[in-house]
Amino acid sequence: MKSSTGGRTVCSVAVVAVLVGVAGCTSSGSSDDKPAQSREATPSGSVAAALRSAERTTEQAASARVSSVTVMGTQLSVKGDGAIGWRDGLTGRMTITYTGGTVADTMRELGVTSMEARYLADAYYARMGDTFAARIGGKHWVKYAYEDLKTLGGGANFADQMRSTTPDQSVKLLLDSEDVRRVGAEKVGGRSATHYSGTVAVADVTDADLRRQLDRAGVTTETVDIWVDDRNLLVKKVEKSRTATDQVTQTALYSDYGVRVSVEKPPAADTEDFKALLKKR
C-alpha cells in the first residue's frame, strides 16, 4: 500500500464485497434451528397448509440453482448466478456481477465488475480479480470467516445472513404475515406455479434474530411474493423492503433442486484473510 488512505479505500471495498455477496443471493431469514414458537399472526386454512408444505419440501431438497437480481436504491444493483446447498451447513458457488449504482462505480474503478463467491461451512471467499489482487499484495481471494464478521458493525447479522441462503426462508417469513393470500396460478419459466403474497410487519416476525436485523436496518414492513410449483418447491421469490436509507428489492429464481454442489476451498497461497487485510492501512 502506498498510503494509509489508499489502504483504507481498498479495505472498505473489501468489506463492501461481503455485503454484495450477501445481497446478491441471500434471503432475509435465519437458517439456525430454533424451537417452534407460537405465532401471533398466522395465515389460516389451506393457505397455511400449502405454505408449510412448501417450506418442508423446499428445505428437504437441500440444494438448488439460483439466479437473482438485487437493487438497493441508487447505491447498488447486482446479479447473482450459481448453485447452493444447505444439507450440512451452507455450501455453494455464485458469480456476482455488479450492474449499476455508486458502489458498482467504485468497484469498477478498482477493476472489479464481477466476482466469484464460494460459501463453505465456516467462511465465505470472494475472488476479486487481477487489478484488485495487485492492490492487496497479489492474492486474488479474500477470506471472511463468519465468526470474524462479528467484529464489524452489525457483523453478527452478516454472519447470520451468510448462513441463510436457503429458499425456504422466504416461506417462513411469509408465514408471519397477517394478510398472506393466494393470488392465483401463474407461469414461471414455462411451468405452472401458485403465487402467494403478503406483507410482513417486523413487529410480528417470530425469529428474534431476524427481527433485530430488520429493526437495525430501519425496516418496519416487508412485502413478500413467492411462487410454488406442483412439486411444492419454491421457484421464485420477490422481497421488497425500505430501510432507513434505501428501497431494497430482490428477485430470485430457483431451479434444478437436488443438484450436486461441490465447492473447494481456494488455494491458501492465493488467499488473504479479511482480518489481515484490515490491518494494511
DORO-275230 format. One record per atom (N, C-alpha, C): residue in one letter; y, z, x. Coordinates in steps of 0.1 Angstrom, whole numbers, plus 2048, in hexadecimal, padded with zeros to 3 digits. Atoms other than C-alpha are relative to their C-alpha. Last residue first. Example, Ala and Ser with C-alpha at 12.3 -4.5 7.8 and 13.67 -1.06 7.14 Angstrom:
residues 2
S7F58007F7;S7F5847889;S80B8087F8;A7F4800809;A7D384E87B;A80C800809;
This chain:
residues 281
R7F2802805;R80783F7DC;R8097FE80C;K7FA80A7F8;K7E283B7E2;K80E7FD7FB;K7FB7F97F5;K7D685C7D2;K8087F680A;L7F47F9804;L7D284B7B0;L80780780C;L7F5809802;L7BA8337C0;L80D8077FC;A7FB8047F3;A7A484E7CD;A80B7F77FF;K7F87F57FA;K7A185D7AA;K8057FD80E;F7F37FE807;F79883B79B;F80880B806;D8007F680A;D77C8357B5;D80E8027FA;E7F67F67FD;E77D8147C7;E80080A7F4;T7FB7F780B;T75E7FE7C5;T80A80B805;D7F6807806;D7547E17DC;D8078077F4;A7F78047F6;A73F7F57F4;A80C7F87FB;A7F87F57FC;A72F8077D7;A80B7FC80A;P8037FB7F3;P7227E77C8;P80A80B805;P7FA8097F5;P7287E67A3;P7FD80580E;K7F47FA7FA;K7107FA78D;K8057F780B;E8017FA7F3;E6F87E477A;E80D806805;V7F38007F9;V6F87DC755;V7FD80880D;S8037FC7F2;S6DB7D0740;S80C800808;V7F47FE7F8;V6DF7CC71A;V7FC80780D;R8027F87F4;R6C37BC707;R80D801808;V7FF8087F3;V6CF7B06E5;V7FD80A80C;G80D7FE7F9;G6C47C76C8;G7FF7F880D;Y8047F27FF;Y6E07BB6B1;Y7F2800807;D80C8007F8;D6E97966B8;D7FC80F803;S80B809803;S70C7996A8;S7F480380A;Y80D7FB7F9;Y72A7AF6A5;Y7F57F77FC;L80B806806;L74E7A269E;L7F3805808;A80C8027F8;A76C7B86A5;A7F57F97F8;T80A807807;T7907B9699;T7F47FE809;Q80C8047F8;Q7A87D36A6;Q7F67F97F6;T80A807808;T7CB7D869A;T7F57FC808;V80C8047F8;V7E47F16A9;V7F67FA7F6;Q80A803809;Q8087F569C;Q7F47FB808;D80580E803;D81C8056B6;D7F78007F4;T7F980B7FA;T8308236C3;T7FD7F27FB;A7F27FC7FF;A8268436B1;A8097F5805;T7FE7F57F7;T8068326A7;T80F804800;R7F38007FA;R80081B689;R80180D808;S7F97F3800;S7DD813680;S80D7FF806;K7F18017FE;K7C87F5677;K80580E7FF;E7F97F3801;E7A27F167A;E80F7FE804;V7F18017FD;V7907D0673;V80580E7FE;K7F77F5804;K76A7D0675;K80E7FC803;K7F28027FD;K74F7B5675;K80780D7FC;V7FE80C7F9;V7297B2676;V80F7FD803;L7F28037FF;L71E7D566D;L8027F3808;L7F98007F3;L6F97D4666;L80F7FD7FF;N7F97F37FF;N6E97DD645;N80680280E;R8097F77F8;R6D17BF649;R80580E801;D80B7FC809;D6E37AD62C;D7F5808808;D80980B805;D7037AD640;D7F48057F8;V80E7FC7FD;V71E7C8642;V7F77F57FB;W809809806;W7437C0645;W7F2802804;I80C8047FA;I75C7DB64D;I7F87F67F8;D80880A808;D7807E2645;D7F47FD808;V80C8057FA;V792801652;V7F97F67F6;T80780880A;T7B680C64B;T7F47FA808;E80680B7FA;E7C3829660;E7F87F87F5;T80A807808;T7DA845656;T7FB7F4808;T8027F880D;T7EF85F667;T7F67FA7F7;V80680780B;V7EF85268B;V7FE8097F4;G7F680180B;G8078636A3;G7FB7F87F4;A7FA80D800;A7F185C6C1;A80A7FE7F6;R7F88017F3;R7EB8816C6;R8067F2801;D7F47F8802;D7E08846A1;D8097FE80D;L7F7807809;L7C78676A5;L80D8077FF;Q7FC80D7F9;Q7B68776C3;Q80B7F97F8;R7F67FD7F6;R7B68996B2;R8057F4807;R7F47FC807;R7A588A693;R80B80480A;L7F980C805;L78C8786A9;L80D8047F9;D7FB8067F4;D7828996BB;D8087F37FC;A7F57F87FA;A77F8AC69A;A8067F980C;D8037FE7F2;D769892689;D80C806807;T8097F47FE;T76E899664;T7FD80280F;V80A8047F6;V78C881660;V7F880C804;D80D800806;D79E88C640;D7F57FD80A;A8037F2804;A7BF896651;A7F28017FA;V8047F87F5;V7BF874662;V7FC80E7FD;A7F57F77FD;A7C1863640;A7FA80880C;V8047F37FC;V7A884663F;V80C808804;T7F57FA7F8;T7B082762A;T7FC80E804;G7FA7F3804;G79381361D;G80B804809;S7F37FD7FB;S7817F261D;S80480D7FB;Y7FB7F2805;Y75E7E5618;Y80D803807;H7F37FB7FB;H7547C061B;H80380D7FA;T7F87F8809;T7307B6615;T80B806806;A7FE7F27FC;A72179A62B;A8088077F4;S7FB7F880B;S712778627;S80280E804;R80A7F7807;R70E765647;R8078077F5;G809808807;G723747654;G7F58087F8;G8088087F7;G73475B66F;G7F57F87F8;V7FC7FC7F2;V73F774655;V7F77F8809;K8078067F5;K73E768631;K80680580D;E7F980A7F8;E74977E614;E7F77FA80B;A8088087F7;A73B7945F8;A8087F5807;G80880B805;G7517AD5E8;G7F97F980B;V7F780B803;V76D7C75EE;V7F87F57F9;R80780C7FD;R7567E65EC;R8097F57FB;R80580880B;R76D8045EC;R7F87F4805;V80880B7FC;V779820602;V7FA7F97F4;D7FF80B809;D7958345F2;D7F77F4804;E8007FC80E;E7908575FF;E7FF7F47F7;S7F5805808;S78684B622;S7FE8057F1;D7F67F6802;D771861638;D80B7FC7F7;L8057F6808;L75384A635;L80980C7FD;L7FE80480E;L76882F643;L7FB80A7F6;L7F27FE803;L769841665;L8037FD7F1;K7FD7F2801;K744843666;K80E8037FC;V8067FC80D;V74181E65E;V80280F7FE;S7F780580B;S75A81667A;S7FA8047F3;Q7F57F7801;Q74582B692;Q80A7FD7F5;D8017F780B;D72681768A;D80B80A7FE;P7FA80580D;P7327FC6A1;P7FF8097F4;T80A805809;T72B8106C1;T8067FC7F2;T7FE80F803;T7478106DA;T7F67FC7F6;S80080280E;S74B8366DB;S8017F17FC;R80E7FE805;R7438416FE;R7FE7FC7F2;M8098087F8;M76383370D;M7F18007FB;Q80080E805;Q7768416F0;Q7F77F7808;D80780180D;D76B8656F9;D7FF7F17FB;A80E7FF7FE;A77586071D;A7F87FF7F4;F80580C7F9;F797852714;F7F0801802;N80180A80B;N79C86F6FB;N7FA7F3806;A80D7FD807;A795888717;A7FD7F67F5;G80B8077FA;G7B087572A;G7F28047FA;G80880680A;G7CC87E713;G7F37FB805;G7FA7FB80D;G7E2882731;G7F87F97F5;L7F4808806;L7CA87874D;L8068077F4;T7F57FC7F8;T7B389175F;T80D7F97FB;K7FA7F4806;K79A88D743;K80C805807;L7F5804809;L79486A751;L80780B7F8;D7F38017F9;D78187A76D;D80B7FC7F7;E7FB7F27FE;E765885756;E80D7FF807;Y7FB7FB80D;Y76086174A;Y80680E802;A80A7F7805;A75D85476E;A8068077F3;Y7FA7F5807;Y775837772;Y7F58097FA;K8097F7808;K76A82078D;K80880B7F9;V7FA7F3801;V781803799;V7F68087F7;W8047F780C;W7707E47A5;W80780D801;H7FE80780C;H77E7C87BC;H7FE8097F3;K80B7FD809;K7837DB7DD;K8037FA7F2;G80B80A7FF;G79A7CB7F6;G7F58027F6;G8097FF7F4;G7B17E87FE;G7F47F7800;I8067F27FF;I7C27EF7DC;I7F680080C;R7F67F6801;R7DB7D27DC;R7FA80E801;A7F88007F4;A7C27B87E8;A80A80C800;A8087FA7F5;A7AB7C27CC;A80880180D;F7FF7F1802;F7C77BA7B3;F7F880780B;T7F37FC7FE;T7C97977C0;T80280F7FF;D7FC8007F2;D7A47927C2;D80E805803;G7FC80C7FA;G79B79D79F;G80480180E;M7F2804802;M79B7BC78A;M8047F3806;R7FF8097F5;R7767C6785;R80D7F87FE;A7F880C803;A7767E576F;A8027F780C;Y7FC8077F4;Y75B80076F;Y8087F37FC;Y7FB80D804;Y75681B755;Y8057F980C;A7F48067FB;A74283A75E;A8037F27FA;D7F77F67FB;D726852755;D80E7FB804;A8007F3807;A70F84073E;A80A809805;L80D7F97FD;L71981D74A;L80180E7FA;Y8027F3805;Y73380573C;Y7F3806804;R80E7FC801;R73D7E6750;R80080F7FB;A8027F1802;A75E7D574A;A7F18037FF;E80D7FD804;E7667B2759;E7FF8107FF;M8087F77F7;M78B7AB75B;M7F28017FA;S80C7FB806;S7A379174E;S7F8809809;T80080680E;T7C5783756;T7F48057F8;V80B7FC808;V7CA798776;V8037FA7F2;G80B80A7FE;G7DF789792;G7F48037F7;L8097FA7F6;L7F67A8795;L7F47F7801;E7F97FF7F3;E812796783;E7F880580B;R7FF80E7FB;R7F978D768;R80780080E;M80D8037FA;M7F27B2763;M8007F3806;T8017F87F4;T8177B975D;T7F37FD807;D7F78077F6;D81979C744;D80080780D;A80780C7FB;A7FA7AA732;A8097F980A;V80A7FB7F6;V80B7CC72F;V7F97F4806;T7FA7FC7F4;T8297BB71F;T7F780580B;G7FA7F3800;G8157A9705;G80680480E;G7F27FF803;G7FC78D704;G80580E801;T7FA80C806;T7D978070A;T80F8007FC;Y7F27FC804;Y7C9798723;Y8077F37FA;T7F680A7FD;T7A4790724;T80D8047FA;I7F47FD807;I7897AB725;I80B7F6805;T7F58077F9;T76679F72F;T80D8037F7;M7F6807807;M74D7B9724;M8097F9809;R7F88097F7;R72D7C8732;R8097F87F7;G7FB80D805;G7197E4722;G8097F980B;T80180A7F5;T70A806724;T8067F37FA;L7F980D801;L71382570F;L7FC7F880D;G7F38017FA;G6FB84270D;G8057F27FF;D8007F57F8;D6D683F706;D80D801808;R80C7F8802;R6D38286E9;R80080C808;W7FD7F2802;W6F781B6EA;W7F48097FD;G80C7F9805;G6F77F76F6;G80380F7FF;I8017F27FD;I7147DF6FB;I7F38067FA;A80A7F9807;A7197BA6FE;A7FF80E804;G80B7FB7F8;G7367A4708;G7F58067F7;D80D807804;D7577966FC;D7F580680A;G80C7FA7F9;G7797A86FB;G7F37F97FB;K80D804805;K79A7986F3;K7F5806808;V80C8037F7;V7BB7A96FA;V7F57FB7F8;S80B805808;S7DE7AD6EB;S7F57FC80A;L80C8067FB;L7F87C46FB;L7F77FA7F5;Q8057FC7F3;Q8197D56F9;Q7F57F8806;T7FB80A7F7;T82A7C26DC;T7FB80480F;G7F2803801;G8167D56C2;G8047F580A;M7F97F3800;M7F37DF6CF;M80F7FC800;V7F28027FE;V7DD7C16C6;V80780D7FF;T7F87F4802;T7B77C26CB;T80F7FD802;V7F28037FE;V79F7A56C7;V80880D7FD;S7F57F9806;S77A7AA6C9;S80E7FB804;S7F48087FE;S7597996CF;S80C8067F9;V7F37FD805;V73B7AF6D3;V80A7F6804;R7F58077FA;R7167A96D8;R80D8027F9;A7FB80C807;A6FF7C46CC;A80A7F980A;S7F98097F8;S6EA7E36D6;S8057F47F8;A7FF7FC7F2;A6D98026C9;A8077F6809;A80180D7FA;A6CE7F36A7;A80180180F;Q80E8017FB;Q6C981869C;Q7FE7F2807;E8027F77F5;E6EF81D699;E7F27FE806;T7F88057F5;T6F37FE684;T7FE80980C;T80780C7FB;T6D680866D;T8087FA80C;R80D7FE7FA;R6E282B668;R7FB7F4807;E7FE7F77F4;E707823662;E7F3802807;A7FB8087F6;A6FE80664B;A80380880D;S80B8097FC;S6E881C636;S8057F880C;R8097F87F8;R704836635;R7F47F8805;L7F97FD7F4;L71D81C629;L7F7808809;A80080C7F8;A70580F60E;A80680280E;A80D8027FC;A6FF832601;A7FF7F3809;A8037F67F6;A72483A600;A7F27FD806;V7F88037F4;V72C81A5EE;V7FC80980B;S80680B7F9;S70F81F5D5;S8087FC80D;G809809806;G71B8415C9;G7FB7F580A;S80B7FC809;S7398525D8;S7F77F57FC;P80380A80A;P75184E5F5;P7F48057F8;T80C8097FE;T75986E607;T7FF7F67F5;A7FD80D806;A77988360C;A7F47F6803;E7F77FE80B;E7738A8611;E8037F37F9;R7F4809800;R7558A1627;R8088037F3;S7FC80380E;S73C8BC630;S80C7F7800;Q7F57F8806;Q7318BA654;Q8027FC7F2;A7FA80680C;A7118AE664;A80B80A7FB;P8077FC80C;P70C8BB687;P8077FA7F4;K7FA7F4806;K71B8A66A3;K7F88047F4;D8087FB80B;D70C88C6BB;D80780D7FB;D8077F47FD;D72887D6D0;D7F88057F4;S80F802801;S73085A6C7;S7F880C803;S8077FA7F5;S7558606C0;S7F17FF7FE;G8087F4802;G7698496AA;G7FB80680D;S7F77F4800;S7868316AF;S7F780C801;S7FC7FC80D;S7718126B9;S80780E801;T8057F3806;T76F8026DA;T8058027F2;C80D801806;C7717DE6E7;C7FB80D7F9;G80680D802;G7927D46F5;G7F38007F8;A7FA80780C;A7A47F56EF;A7F97F37FD;V8037F980D;V78E808707;V8047F87F4;G80F801801;G78F7EE723;G7FC8077F3;V80380D805;V7B57EB71D;V7F17FF7FE;L7FB80180E;L7BA810721;L7FC7F37FA;V8097F8808;V7A5811741;V8047FF7F1;A80C807801;A7B87F374F;A7F68097F8;V7FF80980C;V7D8805747;V7F37F97FE;V8017F780C;V7CE820760;V8007F87F4;A80E7FD800;A7C980577B;A7FD8097F4;V80780B806;V7EC7F8772;V7F18037FF;S7FD80080F;S7FA81A778;S7F97F57FA;C8077F6806;C7E981C79A;C8028007F1;V80D805801;V7F77FA7A4;V7F780B7F9;T80180B809;T81A80579B;T7F17FB7FE;R8007FB80E;R8168267AC;R7FF7F57F6;G80C7FA803;G80C8157CC;G7FF8067F2;G80A80A802;G8297FD7CB;G7F28077FD;T7FD80680C;T84181A7C7;T7F57F67FC;S8057F780A;S83082E7E3;S8037FA7F2;S7F67F6804;S8368107FA;S7FA8097F5;K7F48017F7;K8227F780E;K80B80A7FC;M7F4800808;M800800800;M80D800809;
